[in-house]
Amino acid sequence: MILFSILLIILCCIIIWRASDGFEAASEYLGRNLSDGVRGATINAIGSSMPELFTTLFFLFILKDKDGFAGGIGTTAGSAIFNGMIIPAVVILVVVLKRVTSSVEVSKKVLYRDGISLLICEFILIFLLGGDTLNWFHGLILMTLYAIYAVYMLTTMKSSEDSNNIEELEDESEELNGNDKSVFVSLITLDLEPVFVRGAINTKNGWSLLIFAMFIIGAACLLLVKSCEWLGDELDIPIYFIAVILASAATSVPDTILSMKDAKKGNYDDAVSNALGSNIFDVCFALGFPLFLFTLIYGPIQMSPETVVNISELRILLFILTLVAFVIYITNRKMGVTSAILLLTIYLLFTIYILGRSMDSEIALAISKWLSSVNEVIDQFRFWK
């Protein structure tokens, strides 16, 4: 059963990866008029973060209450750490190994805008979810944070002066006309573009492709949640630890794919802002909306002391690692292989820590105790408790 669950999780990764190709084509067209990294931080980030939203919803509504919320926050926070470390590292390595460029330069405006916004959201998250009871207004506050960020992005962006996106997309659509693959084969292989875009891509078939791709991703996330639940039961490990590592990595596949493709085209602002914007969406909406909806229907969530400790540690760790990544981003004018290796190393250490916590290793417990002491200090400032 353990091997079967792992194979199912791998299958979910593949399905999400394949469906994300269709989503990427649709989002690129629908967001063609956005500029300054705004597309990456909004429409790309929202769409590619649908797996986190679906997974958190399914965790809450299938596992219910405290276990479901632990799995949900494990997925969103784990995915945010994955996005902040792995995606920029992969972007750098892809363009360097393909000899596109020797380093990646991202607009400082984009880094400061999205990086500071993310840190603010994570800081509020630490203070907001401080007790053992969660209610609908916690979710509402988190959703409001994302709404403020999205409105700010859309109202401050510069109008796009580049109309080449439409021409490029039309050229790609013409190539699809010469594709002899049948609709059935395309559906089986999840090559969704030829199914929905038979001629030139437009708003109608773009939205159809986007929605269907999201449906496929949602179905894969449902299977992912059940697979994580089965694996946790077999290994006798709390679902929280499975979600932080496996579910978060699986749901981050679309973010990684989109950022890699943007990077290959030289759109480094979109490549990095997609990762940071996805994190803001994960922390605020992908966690806030399921929490809001679940507590409206079923009432407040009462968390066990163990769950409170685990998610408190994770929130603080998320903020610390995000701050470290942000410093790496802005320290050098350009990010090269050294930055990529450093980011990968940090994520590896994070993974080792989570595995250590699941096995109650001495070093991991010592780190856990320190994080708990930090949370106790913060708890003194939670005036509403």
C-alpha positions in Angstrom: 0.0 0.0 0.0 2.9 2.3 0.7 4.3 1.8 -2.8 0.9 2.2 -4.3 0.3 5.5 -2.5 3.7 6.8 -3.7 3.0 5.8 -7.3 -0.4 7.6 -7.1 1.3 10.7 -5.8 3.8 10.5 -8.8 0.8 10.0 -11.1 -0.8 13.1 -9.7 2.4 15.1 -10.4 2.4 14.0 -14.0 -1.3 14.8 -14.5 -0.8 18.3 -12.9 2.3 18.8 -15.0 0.6 17.8 -18.3 -2.6 19.9 -17.6 -0.5 22.9 -16.7 0.8 23.1 -20.3 -2.7 23.8 -21.5 -3.2 26.2 -18.7 0.0 28.0 -19.6 -1.1 28.6 -23.2 -4.4 30.0 -22.1 -3.1 32.2 -19.4 -0.4 33.6 -21.7 -3.1 34.7 -24.1 -5.6 36.0 -21.5 -2.9 37.9 -19.7 -1.3 39.3 -22.8 -2.0 42.9 -21.9 -0.4 42.8 -18.5 3.1 44.0 -18.0 5.9 44.7 -15.5 5.8 41.2 -14.1 2.1 41.7 -13.3 1.0 38.8 -15.4 3.3 36.5 -13.6 2.2 37.7 -10.2 -1.6 37.7 -10.9 -3.1 35.5 -13.6 -0.2 33.1 -13.9 0.2 32.9 -10.1 -3.5 32.4 -9.5 -3.9 29.7 -12.1 -0.8 27.8 -11.3 -1.8 27.9 -7.6 -5.1 26.2 -8.2 -3.6 22.9 -7.1 -2.9 24.4 -3.7 -6.4 25.8 -3.5 -8.0 22.5 -4.5 -5.8 20.4 -2.3 -6.5 22.6 0.8 -10.2 22.4 0.0 -10.1 18.7 -0.3 -8.0 18.3 2.9 -10.5 20.3 4.9 -13.7 18.8 3.5 -12.5 15.2 3.3 -10.4 14.8 6.4 -12.4 17.4 8.3 -11.4 19.7 11.2 -7.9 19.7 12.7 -6.3 17.0 10.5 -7.7 18.7 7.4 -6.5 22.1 8.3 -3.1 20.8 9.3 -2.8 19.2 5.8 -4.1 22.4 4.2 -1.6 24.7 5.8 1.1 22.1 5.4 0.4 22.1 1.6 0.2 25.9 1.2 3.1 26.8 3.5 5.3 23.9 2.1 4.4 25.0 -1.4 5.4 28.6 -0.6 8.8 27.5 0.6 9.2 25.3 -2.5 8.3 28.2 -4.7 10.6 30.6 -3.0 13.6 28.2 -3.1 13.2 25.7 -5.9 11.6 27.7 -8.6 14.2 30.6 -8.8 17.0 28.0 -8.5 15.5 26.0 -11.4 15.0 29.1 -13.5 18.6 30.1 -13.0 19.9 26.6 -13.8 17.7 26.1 -16.9 18.8 29.3 -18.6 22.5 28.8 -17.6 22.7 25.1 -18.7 20.9 25.9 -21.9 23.4 28.7 -22.4 20.7 31.3 -22.8 22.6 33.5 -20.3 25.1 33.2 -17.6 22.9 34.8 -14.9 19.4 36.0 -14.3 18.6 39.7 -13.6 15.2 40.5 -12.2 13.8 44.0 -11.8 14.4 45.3 -8.3 11.0 46.8 -8.5 9.4 43.4 -9.0 11.5 41.8 -6.2 10.8 44.6 -3.7 7.1 44.8 -4.6 6.3 41.1 -4.5 8.9 40.2 -1.8 7.8 42.8 0.7 4.2 42.0 0.0 4.8 38.3 0.7 6.7 39.0 3.9 3.9 41.3 5.1 1.3 38.6 4.4 3.3 35.9 6.2 3.9 38.2 9.1 0.1 38.8 9.4 -0.5 35.1 9.1 1.8 34.4 12.1 -0.2 36.8 14.3 -3.6 35.9 12.9 -3.6 32.2 13.5 -2.3 32.2 17.0 -4.9 30.3 19.0 -6.4 26.8 19.0 -9.7 27.9 17.4 -10.2 29.1 13.8 -13.2 30.9 12.5 -14.6 32.3 9.3 -13.2 35.8 9.9 -9.7 34.4 9.9 -10.3 33.2 6.3 -12.0 36.5 5.4 -9.0 38.6 6.6 -6.6 36.4 4.6 -8.7 36.7 1.4 -8.9 40.5 2.0 -5.1 40.7 2.0 -4.9 39.1 -1.4 -7.7 41.3 -2.7 -5.7 44.4 -1.6 -2.5 43.0 -3.3 -4.4 42.2 -6.6 -6.0 45.6 -6.7 -2.7 47.3 -6.1 -1.0 45.3 -8.8 -3.7 45.9 -11.4 -4.1 49.7 -10.7 -0.4 50.5 -10.7 0.8 48.5 -13.7 2.0 50.3 -16.8 0.1 49.7 -20.0 1.7 47.0 -22.1 3.5 48.3 -25.2 4.4 44.8 -26.5 1.9 43.4 -29.0 4.2 40.5 -30.1 2.5 38.1 -27.6 -0.6 37.9 -29.8 1.4 37.3 -33.0 3.4 34.6 -31.3 0.3 32.9 -30.0 -1.3 33.0 -33.4 1.9 31.5 -34.9 1.7 28.7 -32.3 -2.0 28.2 -33.2 -1.2 27.8 -36.9 1.3 25.1 -36.0 -1.4 23.2 -34.1 -3.5 23.0 -37.3 -0.9 20.8 -38.8 -1.1 18.4 -35.8 -2.4 15.0 -37.0 -3.0 13.8 -33.4 -6.7 12.9 -32.9 -8.8 14.5 -30.2 -9.0 11.2 -28.3 -5.2 10.8 -28.2 -4.8 14.4 -27.2 -7.2 13.9 -24.3 -5.6 10.7 -23.2 -2.1 12.3 -23.2 -3.6 15.5 -21.7 -2.3 17.5 -24.6 -5.1 20.0 -24.2 -4.2 22.7 -26.7 -5.1 20.9 -29.9 -8.5 19.9 -28.3 -9.7 23.4 -27.6 -7.6 25.5 -29.9 -8.4 24.2 -33.4 -7.6 27.5 -35.1 -6.2 30.8 -33.7 -6.5 31.2 -30.0 -9.1 33.7 -28.8 -10.8 34.7 -25.6 -13.6 32.1 -25.9 -11.4 29.0 -26.5 -8.7 30.4 -24.2 -11.1 30.4 -21.3 -12.4 27.0 -22.2 -8.9 25.6 -22.2 -8.1 27.4 -18.9 -11.2 26.0 -17.1 -10.8 22.5 -18.4 -7.2 22.4 -17.4 -8.1 23.6 -14.0 -10.8 20.8 -13.8 -8.1 18.2 -14.6 -5.8 19.7 -12.0 -8.6 19.7 -9.4 -9.3 16.0 -10.0 -5.6 15.2 -9.7 -5.5 17.1 -6.4 -8.5 15.1 -5.0 -6.5 11.9 -5.8 -3.4 13.5 -4.3 -5.2 14.2 -1.0 -6.4 10.6 -0.7 -3.0 9.2 -1.6 -1.4 11.4 1.1 -4.0 10.2 3.6 -3.3 6.5 2.7 0.5 7.0 2.9 0.2 8.8 6.3 -1.9 5.9 7.7 0.5 3.3 6.4 3.6 5.0 7.7 1.8 6.1 10.9 2.9 9.7 10.3 0.6 12.7 10.8 -0.8 14.0 7.5 0.8 17.3 8.2 4.3 16.0 7.5 3.2 14.3 4.3 1.5 17.4 3.1 4.5 19.7 3.8 6.9 17.7 1.6 5.0 15.6 -0.9 1.6 17.4 -1.4 3.3 20.8 -1.6 5.9 19.7 -4.1 3.2 18.0 -6.3 1.0 21.1 -6.3 3.9 23.4 -7.2 4.5 21.7 -10.5 2.4 24.3 -12.5 4.4 27.2 -10.9 7.6 25.5 -11.8 6.6 24.8 -15.4 5.3 28.3 -16.0 8.4 29.9 -14.5 10.7 27.7 -16.6 8.9 28.6 -19.8 9.0 32.3 -19.0 12.7 32.1 -18.2 13.4 30.4 -21.5 11.7 33.3 -23.3 13.8 35.8 -21.3 10.8 36.9 -19.2 12.8 36.7 -15.9 10.5 39.2 -14.2 7.4 37.0 -14.8 9.4 33.9 -14.0 10.3 35.1 -10.5 7.1 37.1 -9.8 5.0 34.0 -10.7 6.8 32.2 -7.8 6.4 35.1 -5.4 2.8 36.0 -6.5 1.9 32.3 -6.1 3.1 32.4 -2.6 1.0 35.4 -1.8 -2.0 33.6 -3.3 -1.2 30.4 -1.4 -0.8 32.1 2.0 -3.8 34.4 1.6 -6.4 32.9 -0.7 -5.6 29.2 -1.1 -5.6 28.9 2.7 -8.1 31.7 3.5 -11.0 30.7 1.1 -11.2 27.0 2.3 -10.9 28.1 5.9 -13.7 30.7 5.4 -16.0 28.2 3.5 -15.4 25.3 5.9 -16.0 27.3 9.1 -19.2 28.9 7.6 -20.6 25.5 6.9 -19.3 23.4 9.9 -18.5 26.0 12.5 -15.1 26.8 14.2 -12.2 24.5 13.9 -10.8 23.3 17.2 -7.2 22.3 16.9 -5.3 19.9 19.1 -2.2 21.1 21.0 0.0 19.1 18.7 -1.5 20.7 15.6 -1.2 24.2 17.1 2.5 23.6 17.8 3.2 22.2 14.3 1.5 24.9 12.3 2.9 27.7 14.6 6.4 26.4 13.9 5.8 26.1 10.2 4.5 29.7 9.9 7.5 31.1 11.7 9.9 28.9 9.6 8.1 30.0 6.4 8.7 33.7 7.3 12.4 33.1 8.2 13.1 31.2 5.0 11.2 33.7 2.9 13.3 36.5 4.4 16.5 34.5 3.7 15.5 34.0 0.1 14.6 37.6 -0.3 18.0 38.7 0.9 19.6 36.3 -1.6 17.4 37.8 -4.4 18.4 41.4 -3.7 22.0 41.0 -2.6 23.4 40.6 -6.0 22.5 42.5 -9.1 22.3 39.3 -11.0 21.7 35.7 -9.7 23.9 32.9 -11.0 24.7 29.3 -10.3 25.9 30.2 -6.8 22.6 31.6 -5.8 20.8 28.6 -7.3 22.9 26.1 -5.3 22.4 28.2 -2.1 18.6 28.2 -2.6 18.6 24.4 -3.3 20.7 23.7 -0.2 18.3 25.7 2.0 15.3 23.7 0.7 17.2 20.5 1.3 17.9 21.4 4.9 14.2 22.3 5.3 13.2 18.9 4.0 15.6 17.2 6.3 14.2 19.1 9.2 10.6 18.1 8.4 11.6 14.5 8.0 13.5 14.7 11.3 10.4 16.2 13.0 8.3 13.3 11.8 10.7 10.9 13.4 11.3 13.0 16.5 15.0 13.3 15.9 17.0 15.1 18.6 18.3 17.9 16.4 14.9 18.6 14.8 13.2 18.6 18.3 15.8 21.2 19.4 15.0 23.4 16.4 11.3 22.9 17.1 11.7 24.0 20.7 13.4 27.2 19.6 10.7 27.9 17.1 8.1 27.3 19.8 9.9 29.8 22.1 9.7 32.4 19.3 6.0 31.7 19.0 5.6 32.2 22.8 7.2 35.6 22.5 4.9 36.6 19.6 1.9 35.2 21.5 2.3 38.0 24.1 1.5 40.5 21.5 -1.7 38.8 20.3 -3.9 41.3 22.1 -7.2 39.8 21.0 -6.6 36.5 22.8 
